[in-house]
Amino acid sequence: MIPYKNSQLSPQERARDLLSRMTLREKLAQMRLITQINRNFDGEAFDRVFPDGLGATYDTIALKAEEINRMQRHMIENTRLGIPIFMMSESLHGFFCDGATVFPQALGLGATFDPELIGEIASAIGREAHAMGIHETYAPNLDLSRDPRWGRVEENYGEDPYLTSRMGVAYIRGLQSHGIAASPKHYVAHGSPEAGINIAPVHAGERELRETMLKPFAAAFTEGGAMSVMPAYSELDGTPVHASRFLMTDILRGELGFEGWSVSDWGAVSMLTHLHRVASDALSAGKAALHAGIDMEAPNPFGFGAEFAAAAERGEVDIEEIDQAVYRILLGKFRLGLFEHPYAEENAASALNSDHARALALKAAEESCVLLKNDGVLPLKKEACRIALIGPGANLTQLGDYTAPSATDRAVTLYDAIKARIPNENLLYEKGCSIAFAEEEEMARAVQAAQEADVAILVISDNSSSYAGVGWGDENAQGASVPTCGEGFDMHTLKFPGRQQELFERVAMTGTPLVLLAMTGRPYELTQADQAASAILQIWYPGQEGGEAVARLLFGESCPSGRTPISFPRSVGHIPCFYNHKPSAQGYYHKPGSYEQPGHDYVFDRPGALYPFGHGLSYTRFEYSNLTVEQTGEMAFEASVTVKNVGNRPGEDAVLLFLSDLYCRVTPFVRQLRGIRRVSLKPGESARVHFPIGFDDLSFINEAMKPEVEPGEFQAAVGELRVRFELQPV
């Protein structure tokens, strides 16, 4: 038997043997991804266009198992070496396919502070993708959401590296347990673009990179075992990531030990020429990308195209670098078992949107919603309560980017969920306005409904780019709503989009108790709402079961437990606003001012967030006591705290441990999240919660850009409790 066809040999042995049998053209073909090759696949036509094979294809939404299988069967049985194609797709918050389960968008999943749940969700996603013959998905997104103006904030788990790393590792393990390669993106530092504009330069030194942005990716590879990676479009300190050997090889492979394959982001290699201008032509771009550590180019050849092939045949491209890239791709195919079974399941559609997956989507939606404010109006009473339901999100559940548009048709709306709970005569529904515009008559009807009701529920809404066209208006020529969020849709303001700001102000002026729901992909400016609304519930893009979940929360059938995974700034002028800043970041004078009495730092306001990272209210109350830190080893401690439900409702609490290095020769962060524990407690019930503390939790990045722990005094914090502990010199 030919060695590479022998499944008893190791993937490494098989990959090396196959590589040795390949022509240069066949090797280069493995470094290319072309989209939708599986659509109406014709073997003879494929062979004419791709005589040397192809490394991968990509498809989403309208996948058909029989087409995928016809393609793969041809690769195995009718090509010279029988190399199957990587079938790639998306799975940011659900498998990106018609009929698949749609979970809350990633920022909402971050608000659950529940890594265990995210692992279960990823496993359900992996089951659906595997059934359809998918081998790799571009997820999770491990960028840090450090500027809410950026349209891709919705795709990330939040602003914090520890939270993002815990969610990312859980996601990767869950997805890969079904034989799907996770491809974390966007390695690295994509989430802090200049002015919040997508793909803009990132301004960060190496220490900041290592202390914050790199940490989730390091965990993804060293703990999660992610098999693939997608680099960022952006540049860091003058070098685009797709051309950075320091990031893609020295750190990724040298320091982090990553052995998988890299796939370029869409068109990113060509951007080295036409956007970043670090390569004068396609060949230069291809050489730069290959040398940096890019193994496969998507979604069509530019840098790894005809000019690159001709130069390689002339000996002008390093053949060892080509062989290394191809070896990584082949090794991945062997590790995933593609040579034995690259196919979709015959009954693939039956694996989509199972009862188990829908139950997970509902649970995730409930846990993701964050009660930001409540003066006692929530939970609502179903009896004798006349509700005015208003806003563009009231009868349309926004699901976020990377969602098959058809999913909207089966998503539960808040209108339907409330209508099922109260008499028809007690529900007054008026849209009020669309994402962008409104007729005066429809806004007047909404205001009138609020005046006639006992409580007004106003659902402010974003619209993400999966549903959007280009241009500004309620609908474009294709009938798609205006986009306000998603990739390439960044904001210069954090006021509510379009006429929704006016709708909010006019409804608030009626004096009817107002419950504001924010169905959005980013934090908006809620300073005015914090003063005018009786309650504010941030519901993000809540997934297909979102309407039911939100209704349960509104009527007290379940208890809010979400926390803010990103800080809510008081205004756009308060950006940056992340919580894990340096001691000098938010002023020296600490004398905030107002228009009545100007002050220092900000003359007419105060620095800091309106709702800080980790904020979240409940219908019950949790009390923390007896916070202790005990040393358990030379450089190991354990923090413990007692949590008690002192309210009259059962509920869940996300207990967060923050650590501070009080003095350090490199300026420390004021505090950093270092532990998450979710507990479920009945009224009067208590639990003792424990957090291990180790080297990584206490370390900083020293002058040699290495982690180091400096002896001295530290502080642990849970809620309002603080306790100091000391690490003695060895």
C-alpha positions in Angstrom: 0.0 0.0 0.0 1.2 3.5 -0.8 2.2 5.0 2.6 0.0 8.1 2.5 -3.0 5.9 1.9 -2.3 3.7 4.9 -4.5 4.9 7.8 -2.4 2.9 10.2 0.5 5.3 9.8 0.7 8.6 11.7 -0.7 11.8 10.0 2.9 13.1 10.0 4.2 10.1 8.1 1.4 10.2 5.6 1.8 13.9 5.0 5.5 13.7 4.4 5.0 10.8 1.9 2.3 12.5 0.0 4.3 15.7 -0.2 7.2 13.8 -1.7 5.0 12.6 -4.6 3.6 16.0 -5.6 4.6 18.2 -8.5 5.2 21.9 -7.8 1.9 22.7 -9.5 0.1 20.3 -7.3 1.7 21.8 -4.2 0.7 25.3 -5.2 -2.9 24.2 -5.9 -3.2 23.0 -2.2 -2.3 26.6 -1.2 -5.4 28.0 -2.8 -9.1 28.4 -1.8 -11.8 29.1 -4.3 -15.3 29.6 -3.1 -18.4 27.5 -4.0 -16.7 24.8 -6.1 -19.3 22.4 -4.7 -22.2 24.3 -6.3 -23.6 22.1 -9.2 -20.2 20.3 -9.3 -19.1 18.9 -12.6 -15.9 16.8 -12.5 -14.9 17.3 -16.1 -15.3 21.1 -15.8 -13.4 21.1 -12.6 -10.5 19.1 -14.1 -10.2 21.6 -17.0 -10.0 24.6 -14.7 -8.1 23.0 -11.9 -6.0 20.3 -13.4 -3.7 20.1 -10.4 -6.5 20.0 -7.8 -7.4 22.5 -5.1 -6.7 22.9 -1.4 -10.1 24.2 -0.2 -13.4 25.6 -1.0 -15.9 27.7 1.1 -19.6 27.8 1.1 -22.4 28.9 3.4 -26.2 29.2 3.7 -27.5 27.1 0.7 -25.4 24.0 1.3 -26.4 20.6 -0.2 -25.0 17.4 1.1 -25.2 15.6 -2.3 -23.2 18.3 -4.0 -20.5 18.2 -1.4 -20.3 14.5 -1.7 -20.2 14.5 -5.5 -17.2 16.9 -5.3 -15.3 14.9 -2.7 -15.9 11.6 -4.4 -14.4 13.0 -7.6 -11.4 14.3 -5.6 -10.8 10.9 -4.1 -11.6 8.6 -7.0 -10.7 10.7 -10.2 -7.7 12.9 -9.4 -4.1 11.7 -9.7 -3.3 11.7 -6.0 -6.9 11.6 -4.6 -6.5 14.5 -2.3 -9.9 15.7 -0.8 -10.8 19.4 -0.5 -11.1 21.2 2.7 -14.7 22.3 3.0 -14.8 25.5 5.0 -17.6 27.7 6.4 -18.5 30.0 9.3 -19.9 29.3 12.8 -19.5 32.5 14.8 -22.8 32.0 16.8 -24.2 29.1 14.9 -23.4 27.1 11.8 -23.9 29.6 8.9 -26.4 27.5 7.0 -30.1 27.5 6.2 -31.9 25.6 8.8 -29.1 25.6 11.4 -29.6 26.8 15.0 -28.9 30.5 15.6 -27.6 31.3 19.0 -27.1 34.8 20.5 -24.4 36.8 18.7 -20.9 36.5 20.3 -21.1 39.6 22.3 -24.2 38.3 23.9 -22.6 35.0 24.6 -19.8 36.9 26.3 -22.4 38.5 28.6 -23.3 35.0 29.9 -19.8 34.7 31.6 -20.5 31.0 31.2 -17.7 29.1 29.5 -19.4 25.8 30.2 -22.5 26.8 28.2 -20.3 28.1 25.4 -18.6 24.7 25.2 -22.1 23.0 24.9 -23.1 25.5 22.2 -19.9 24.9 20.2 -20.5 21.2 20.4 -24.0 21.6 19.0 -22.6 23.8 16.2 -19.9 21.2 15.5 -22.5 18.4 15.2 -24.5 20.4 12.7 -21.4 21.4 10.6 -19.9 17.9 10.6 -23.2 16.5 9.4 -23.1 18.8 6.4 -19.5 17.8 5.4 -17.8 20.9 6.8 -14.2 20.5 8.0 -13.2 23.9 9.2 -15.0 27.0 10.4 -13.7 30.5 10.9 -14.4 30.8 14.6 -14.2 31.8 17.4 -13.5 35.5 17.0 -11.0 36.4 19.7 -10.6 40.1 19.0 -11.0 42.3 22.0 -13.9 44.8 21.7 -12.1 47.9 22.9 -13.8 50.5 20.7 -17.6 50.3 20.5 -17.7 52.4 17.4 -16.2 49.5 15.5 -18.9 47.5 13.6 -17.4 44.1 14.4 -17.7 44.6 18.2 -20.8 42.3 18.0 -18.6 39.4 16.8 -16.4 39.2 19.9 -16.9 38.1 23.5 -16.0 41.5 24.9 -13.2 43.7 26.0 -11.4 41.5 28.4 -8.6 39.0 27.6 -9.4 36.6 30.4 -13.1 36.3 29.6 -12.3 36.0 25.9 -9.7 33.3 26.5 -12.0 31.2 28.7 -14.9 31.5 26.2 -12.5 30.8 23.3 -10.9 27.7 24.8 -14.4 26.3 25.6 -15.6 27.0 22.1 -12.6 25.4 20.4 -12.8 22.2 22.5 -16.6 21.9 21.9 -16.3 22.5 18.1 -13.3 20.3 17.6 -14.8 17.4 19.5 -16.9 16.8 16.4 -13.9 16.7 14.0 -14.3 20.3 12.9 -11.1 22.4 12.8 -11.5 25.7 14.7 -9.8 28.7 13.0 -9.6 31.5 15.6 -9.6 35.0 14.1 -8.4 37.7 13.7 -4.9 37.0 14.9 -3.9 39.5 16.3 -4.8 43.0 17.6 -7.7 43.6 15.1 -10.1 44.9 17.8 -8.5 48.3 18.5 -8.6 50.0 15.1 -7.7 53.7 14.8 -10.9 55.8 15.1 -13.0 52.6 15.4 -12.7 52.1 11.6 -12.5 48.6 10.3 -9.0 47.4 9.1 -7.5 50.7 10.3 -4.0 50.6 11.9 -3.7 49.3 15.4 -1.5 51.4 17.7 0.0 49.1 20.4 3.5 48.4 21.6 4.7 44.8 22.0 4.1 44.8 25.8 0.5 45.9 25.3 0.1 43.3 22.6 1.4 40.5 24.9 -0.5 41.7 28.0 -3.9 42.0 26.3 -4.6 41.2 22.7 -2.4 38.1 22.4 -3.6 36.3 25.5 -6.9 34.9 24.0 -5.0 33.5 21.0 -2.2 32.1 23.2 -4.9 30.2 25.2 -6.6 29.1 22.0 -3.5 27.3 20.8 -1.8 26.2 24.0 -4.9 25.2 25.9 -7.6 24.8 23.3 -5.5 23.1 20.6 -7.0 25.1 17.8 -6.0 23.5 14.5 -6.1 26.5 12.2 -5.8 30.3 12.3 -7.0 33.3 10.3 -4.8 36.4 10.6 -6.1 40.0 10.9 -6.5 42.4 8.0 -5.0 45.2 10.0 -1.4 46.5 10.5 0.3 46.6 13.8 3.1 49.1 14.3 3.6 49.6 10.6 3.5 45.9 9.5 0.4 44.2 8.2 -0.2 41.0 10.0 -0.3 39.0 6.8 3.2 40.1 6.1 4.6 39.9 9.6 7.0 37.0 10.2 7.4 38.2 13.8 3.7 37.6 14.5 2.9 34.7 12.2 6.1 32.6 12.7 8.3 33.8 15.6 5.4 34.2 18.1 2.7 32.0 16.7 4.8 29.0 15.8 8.0 29.6 17.8 6.6 30.8 21.1 3.1 29.3 21.1 3.9 26.1 19.4 1.2 26.3 16.8 1.5 23.4 14.3 -1.7 23.9 12.2 -2.3 25.8 9.0 -3.1 29.4 8.4 -5.8 30.7 6.0 -5.7 34.3 4.8 -8.6 36.5 5.5 -10.6 37.3 2.4 -8.5 39.3 0.0 -5.9 40.1 2.7 -2.9 39.1 0.6 -4.0 41.4 -2.2 -4.4 44.2 0.4 -0.6 44.1 0.9 -0.5 45.7 -2.5 -3.7 47.8 -3.0 -4.4 48.9 0.6 -1.3 48.7 2.8 1.2 49.3 -0.1 4.0 47.2 1.3 4.2 45.1 -1.9 4.3 46.6 -5.3 2.7 43.7 -7.2 1.1 40.3 -6.8 4.4 38.3 -6.8 5.8 40.6 -4.0 2.7 40.2 -2.0 2.7 36.4 -2.4 6.4 36.2 -1.3 5.8 38.4 1.7 2.8 36.4 2.8 4.5 33.0 2.4 7.6 34.1 4.2 5.5 35.5 7.0 3.7 32.2 7.5 0.5 32.3 5.3 -0.2 28.8 4.1 -3.4 29.2 2.1 -4.8 32.2 0.2 -8.5 33.0 0.1 -10.9 33.5 -1.7 -9.0 33.4 -5.0 -5.3 33.5 -6.1 -3.6 36.8 -6.1 -0.3 36.4 -4.3 -0.3 32.7 -4.8 -1.5 32.9 -8.4 0.0 32.6 -11.9 2.9 35.0 -11.3 3.8 33.2 -8.1 3.7 29.8 -9.9 5.9 31.0 -12.7 8.4 32.5 -10.3 8.5 29.3 -8.3 9.3 27.3 -11.4 12.2 29.6 -12.1 13.5 29.0 -8.6 12.7 32.6 -7.4 10.5 31.4 -4.5 11.8 29.5 -1.6 10.7 25.9 -2.2 11.3 25.0 1.5 8.7 27.6 2.5 6.3 26.2 -0.1 6.8 22.7 1.1 6.3 23.8 4.7 3.0 25.4 3.9 1.7 22.4 1.9 2.8 20.0 4.6 0.8 21.9 7.2 -2.3 21.7 5.0 -1.9 18.0 4.2 -1.2 17.2 7.9 -4.5 18.9 8.7 -6.4 16.8 6.2 -4.9 13.6 7.6 -5.5 14.6 11.2 -9.2 15.3 10.4 -9.5 11.9 8.6 -10.5 13.5 5.2 -8.7 10.8 3.2 -11.0 8.2 4.7 -14.2 10.1 5.0 -14.6 13.7 3.7 -18.3 13.3 3.1 -21.5 14.9 4.4 -24.0 12.6 6.1 -26.9 11.4 3.9 -29.5 12.7 6.3 -27.5 15.9 7.1 -30.5 18.2 7.3 -32.0 16.1 10.2 -29.1 17.2 12.3 -29.9 20.9 12.1 -31.9 22.8 14.8 -32.5 19.8 17.1 -34.5 20.1 20.3 -31.3 20.1 22.3 -29.8 22.9 20.2 -33.0 25.0 20.5 -33.0 24.5 24.3 -29.4 25.7 24.4 -30.3 28.7 22.3 -33.1 29.6 24.8 -30.8 29.2 27.8 -28.1 31.3 26.2 -30.5 34.0 25.3 -31.8 34.2 28.9 -28.2 34.3 30.3 -27.0 36.9 27.8 -29.5 39.7 28.6 -28.1 42.3 31.0 -30.3 44.2 33.3 -28.6 47.6 33.4 -31.1 49.5 35.4 -34.4 48.7 37.3 -36.3 51.0 39.6 -38.7 48.3 40.4 -40.9 48.3 37.3 -39.5 44.8 36.4 -40.7 42.1 36.5 -44.0 43.0 34.9 -47.3 41.7 36.1 -49.3 39.9 33.5 -52.6 40.7 35.2 -54.2 44.1 34.6 -51.1 45.6 33.0 -51.6 47.4 29.7 -48.4 47.3 27.7 -47.4 49.5 24.8 -44.8 47.6 22.7 -42.9 50.0 20.5 -39.9 50.1 18.2 -38.2 48.5 15.2 -37.1 45.5 17.2 -40.4 44.8 18.8 -41.7 42.5 16.1 -38.5 41.6 14.3 -35.7 39.7 16.0 -32.3 40.9 14.8 -29.9 38.0 14.7 -26.6 39.6 13.8 -23.9 39.1 11.2 -23.0 35.6 10.0 -26.6 34.5 10.1 -28.6 32.9 7.2 -31.3 35.5 6.4 -33.9 32.8 6.3 -33.5 32.3 10.0 -35.4 35.5 10.7 -38.6 33.9 9.5 -38.5 31.3 12.3 -37.0 33.5 15.0 -39.4 34.1 17.9 -40.3 37.8 18.2 -40.9 39.7 21.4 -44.4 40.7 20.1 -45.4 37.0 19.6 -44.0 36.0 23.0 -45.8 38.8 24.9 -49.0 38.3 22.9 -49.0 34.6 24.1 -48.9 35.8 27.7 -51.4 38.6 28.1 -54.9 39.4 26.8 -55.0 41.0 23.3 -56.7 44.1 24.6 -53.8 44.7 27.0 -51.2 44.8 24.2 -50.8 47.9 22.1 -48.2 47.5 19.3 -46.8 50.3 17.2 -43.5 50.2 15.4 -43.0 53.9 15.7 -40.1 54.0 13.3 -37.7 51.9 11.2 -34.0 51.5 11.7 -33.4 54.8 9.9 -36.6 56.7 9.1 -40.2 57.3 10.3 -43.4 58.8 9.0 -44.7 61.4 11.5 -48.0 59.6 11.7 -46.5 56.3 12.8 -44.3 58.0 15.4 -47.3 59.9 16.7 -49.3 56.6 17.0 -46.4 55.1 19.1 -46.4 58.1 21.4 -50.2 57.8 21.8 -49.9 54.1 22.6 -47.4 54.9 25.3 -49.7 57.5 26.8 -52.6 55.0 27.0 -50.5 52.2 28.6 -49.5 51.4 32.1 -45.9 50.7 30.9 -44.1 51.2 27.6 -41.6 48.8 26.2 -39.4 50.4 23.6 -37.1 48.1 21.6 -34.3 50.0 20.0 -32.6 48.0 17.2 -29.4 47.8 15.2 -29.3 46.0 11.9 -26.3 44.0 11.0 -24.6 43.6 7.7 -25.9 40.1 6.9 -29.3 41.7 6.2 -28.1 44.9 4.7 -27.3 46.5 1.4 -25.2 49.6 0.7 -26.7 53.0 1.2 -28.8 54.8 3.8 -32.5 54.3 4.0 -35.1 51.9 5.4 -34.8 49.8 2.3 -32.4 49.7 -0.6 -33.1 48.6 -4.1 -32.9 44.9 -3.0 -35.3 45.4 -0.2 -32.6 45.1 2.5 -32.7 47.3 5.6 -30.1 49.9 6.3 -27.0 48.5 8.1 -25.8 50.1 11.3 -23.5 47.3 12.6 -21.2 44.5 11.3 -18.1 44.3 9.2 -17.4 47.6 7.5 -20.3 49.5 9.3 -18.6 51.6 11.9 -20.2 54.5 13.7 -18.9 58.0 14.5 -21.6 58.4 17.2 -23.2 56.2 19.8 -26.6 57.9 19.7 -29.4 55.5 18.7 -29.5 55.1 15.0 -31.7 57.1 12.7 -34.9 58.5 14.2 -34.8 56.0 17.0 -33.2 58.6 19.2 -36.2 60.9 18.6 -38.6 58.0 19.2 -37.0 57.3 22.5 -37.1 60.9 23.6 -40.8 61.4 22.7 -41.9 58.1 24.4 -39.9 59.1 27.5 -41.6 62.5 27.6 -45.1 60.8 28.0 -44.2 60.1 31.6 -45.4 56.4 31.3 -42.9 54.1 33.0 -40.5 53.1 30.3 -38.6 49.8 29.8 -35.9 50.3 27.2 -34.6 47.2 25.4 -31.5 47.5 23.3 -31.4 44.9 20.6 -28.0 46.0 19.4 -24.6 44.7 18.3 -22.7 47.3 20.3 -23.1 49.4 23.5 -24.9 52.7 22.7 -24.8 55.9 24.7 -27.4 55.3 27.5 -26.6 58.4 29.7 -30.0 60.0 28.8 -31.8 56.7 29.0 -30.3 56.0 32.4 -32.1 59.2 33.7 -35.4 58.8 31.8 -36.1 55.0 31.7 -37.4 53.0 34.6 -35.5 49.9 33.4 -32.9 49.1 30.8 -32.3 45.6 29.5 -29.5 45.1 27.0 -30.5 42.1 24.9 -27.9 42.2 22.1 -28.8 40.0 19.1 -30.5 37.3 21.2 -30.7 34.4 18.7 -33.6 32.5 17.3 -35.2 32.0 20.7 -34.6 35.6 21.8 -38.2 36.8 21.9 -39.2 34.0 24.2 -36.2 34.5 26.4 -36.7 38.2 26.8 -40.4 37.7 27.6 -39.5 35.3 30.3 -37.2 37.9 31.8 -39.7 40.7 31.5 -42.4 38.8 33.3 -40.2 37.3 36.0 -40.4 33.7 34.7 -36.6 33.7 34.8 -34.1 35.9 36.6 -31.6 38.2 34.8 -28.0 37.0 35.3 -26.0 38.5 32.4 -23.1 41.0 32.9 -21.6 43.6 30.7 -18.7 42.0 28.7 -17.8 45.5 27.5 -17.9 48.9 29.2 -20.7 51.3 28.2 -19.2 54.8 27.8 -21.1 57.9 28.9 -20.5 59.3 25.4 -18.4 58.8 22.3 -16.0 61.3 23.8 -15.3 58.9 26.7 -13.6 56.4 24.3 -11.4 54.5 25.1 -13.4 53.2 28.1 -12.2 49.7 28.9 -11.9 48.8 32.6 -8.4 47.2 32.7 -6.5 50.5 32.2 -3.3 51.8 33.7 -3.4 53.9 37.0 -3.0 57.3 35.2 -5.6 56.6 32.5 -8.6 58.3 34.0 -7.2 61.4 35.5 -4.9 62.8 38.2 -7.2 65.4 39.9 -10.3 63.2 40.4 -12.5 66.3 40.5 -15.1 65.6 37.8 -17.1 68.6 36.7 -20.5 69.6 35.4 -22.0 72.5 33.5 -23.0 74.0 36.9 -19.6 73.4 38.4 -16.7 72.8 36.0 -13.9 70.5 37.3 -10.6 68.9 36.4 -9.9 65.8 34.2 -13.1 66.3 32.2 -14.3 69.9 32.7 -18.0 69.1 32.2 -18.1 65.3 33.0 -16.3 62.5 34.7 -14.0 59.9 33.2 -15.1 56.3 33.4 -17.9 54.2 32.2 -21.7 54.6 32.7 -22.0 50.9 33.1 -18.6 49.3 33.8 -17.4 45.9 32.7 -19.0 43.2 34.8 -22.1 45.2 35.7 -25.4 43.4 35.8 -28.5 43.5 38.1 -30.9 40.7 39.1 -34.4 40.3 40.5 -32.9 38.8 43.6 -29.8 40.0 45.6 -26.5 38.2 46.1 -24.4 39.1 49.1 -20.6 38.4 49.2 -18.7 37.8 52.5 -15.6 36.3 54.0 -13.2 36.9 51.1 -9.9 35.1 51.9 -6.7 34.4 50.1 -4.4 31.5 51.2 -1.1 30.5 49.9 -1.1 26.9 48.5 2.4 26.7 47.0 5.5 28.7 46.2 3.7 30.8 43.7 0.2 29.6 44.1 -2.8 30.9 46.1 -6.5 30.2 46.5 -9.1 33.0 46.8 -12.4 32.0 48.4 -15.6 33.9 49.0 -19.1 33.0 50.3 -22.0 33.9 48.1 -25.5 34.0 49.5 -28.9 34.7 47.8 -30.4 37.1 50.3 -33.4 37.9 48.0 -36.7 36.2 47.6 -36.2 34.6 44.2 -33.9 31.8 42.9 -31.2 33.1 40.6 -27.8 32.6 39.1 -24.8 34.8 39.8 -21.6 35.2 37.9 -19.0 35.6 40.6 -16.0 37.5 39.3 -12.5 37.7 40.9 -10.3 40.7 40.0 -6.6 40.9 40.9 -4.4 44.0 41.2 -0.6 44.2 41.5 -0.4 47.1 43.8 3.2 48.1 42.9 5.3 46.9 40.0 8.4 48.3 38.2 6.2 48.2 35.0 3.1 50.2 35.5 0.4 47.7 36.6 -3.3 47.6 35.5 -5.7 48.9 38.0 -7.3 45.5 38.0 -7.7 42.4 35.9 -10.3 39.7 35.7 -8.8 36.4 36.9 -11.6 34.1 37.8 -15.3 33.4 36.8 -17.7 31.1 38.7 -21.4 30.8 38.0 -23.5 29.7 40.9 -27.3 28.9 41.1 -28.8 29.6 44.5 -32.3 29.4 46.0 -33.4 32.2 48.4 -31.4 31.9 51.6 -29.0 29.5 50.1 -25.2 30.1 50.1 -22.1 28.6 48.5 -18.4 28.9 49.1 -16.7 29.7 45.8 -13.0 29.0 45.2 -10.5 30.5 42.6 -7.0 29.2 42.1 -4.4 31.9 41.5 -1.1 31.1 39.8 1.9 32.5 37.9 -0.1 33.7 34.9 -2.5 35.5 37.2 0.2 37.4 39.0 2.6 38.0 36.1 3.5 41.1 34.1 5.5 41.5 30.9 9.1 42.5 31.7 11.8 44.4 29.8 12.7 41.2 27.8 9.0 40.8 26.8 8.7 37.7 29.0 6.2 37.0 31.8 7.6 37.6 35.3 6.2 37.7 38.8 7.6 40.3 41.1 7.4 39.6 44.8 5.2 42.2 46.6 1.7 43.0 47.6 -1.4 42.1 45.6 -5.1 42.7 46.1 -8.0 40.4 45.4 -11.5 41.8 44.9 -15.0 40.2 44.6 -17.8 42.7 44.4 -17.1 45.4 47.0 -14.9 43.1 49.1 -11.1 43.6 49.0 -8.3 41.7 50.6 -4.5 42.1 50.3 -2.0 39.3 50.1 1.7 39.2 49.7 4.1 37.1 47.6 7.3 36.8 49.5 10.7 36.7 47.7 12.1 33.2 47.2 
